[in-house]
């Protein structure tokens, strides 16, 4: 089991008969992190409006300050004074905590720091795959030395830089490898070619990176299928960034809306987003939920007139992997069959997410089976009766905030309350998660961890 933010209690979530009202969707974590990074590398003053304030964006801020940026928080926006040149070594140790993006991007960027920089993180991050990034940077001429286990964090970047050239990355492990090299490549003296082999998963995150770089004045050539990129040398320029609402965070609110009669309005959400996870709107439309989009006012309204979701459905989540756990939570309450594929990459996230959802939903009595692609779990098949589940269970988040939030949604139609471990981990991306659901009529309260055995045996 992965390490996690310490949570001394469980959250007991009561069943509800209706979800309705208004909720405010948090701003996008990936967009905020990329904007902070680009602004920090630019020359002069930049502003990032509607930024997300959470633990992982705070980690990115600390990392950027460690290489020379000055970041000032204001109400509703960030003021960032970028380095405008090569990154500096104001702090020779950068702690990425549990953020894979921070670790990977900073590992690449510190190639251009004069001197040695040590990149580290928590136990969750130290277990994640890093070898393809290390190999690609080595191909380009960077010098890295692993401090602990080979090919894993922590790592020391010796600061030799690289002049450009060609590197090769796999497309089915993490899009963050491509993002990392793209953000570092403008500091090289020659163009950097990134070749991606195999199927490209999570391509929407690469598109977000390209959009951010181009807005910062960096020239990037892109093959239409995202199999090859050329990043040209250049300087990041200062600018303004406006962050959209986060569709992964919204997916939990959208998922709950799909399970009950009622109308839910979500503020700070636009269908024009580059985020692949906006596909969750297409999913609930297919289930029969009415979706009204108001992009001018950044508002989405969902109306569900169905007391029960019925039918046979199949979805490909290869470009929207972060909503795979949410889709499992929704599918648990669909009468018929609910099939999701394209989620193999999620096994490499904070937890093996499909396995986690299969394990925990099975505790509730959900008929859910893994779908394999070769030897790897690529998705799941759920056969639901739409009648709900008894509940009264204690469920584990596997140290993953997205598993917790998905299980929260899945438990809402149970006949008895359930207790969920790990709810304080939501500070990673959706700090006021509980408050937003309270506004929609969901009751939850904290209970002591010591009550677990009594609760589960009573069920």
Secondary structure, 3 states (H helix, E strand, C coil): CCCCCCCCEEEEECCCCCCCEEEECCECHHHHHHHHHHHHHCEEEEEEECCCCCHHHHHHHHHHHHCCCEEEEECCEEEEEEECCCCCCCCCEEECCCCHHHHHHHHHHHHHCCCCEEEECCHHHHCCCCHHHHHHHHHHCCCEEECCCCCCCCEEECCCCCCCEEEEEECCCCCHHHHHHHHHHCCCCCCEEEEEECCCCCHHHHHHHHHHHHHCCCCEEECCCCCEEEECCCCCECCEEECCECHHHHHHHHHHHHHCCEEEEEECCCCCCCCHHHHHHHHHHHCCCEEEEECCCCEEEEEECCCCEEEEEEEECCCCHHHHHHHHHHHCCEEEEEEEECCHHHHHCCCCHHHHHHHHHHHHCCCEEEEEECCEEEEEEEEECCCCCCCCCEECCCCCHHHHHHHHHHHCCCCCCEEEECHHHHHHCCCCHHHHHHHCCCCEEEEEHHHHHHHHHHC
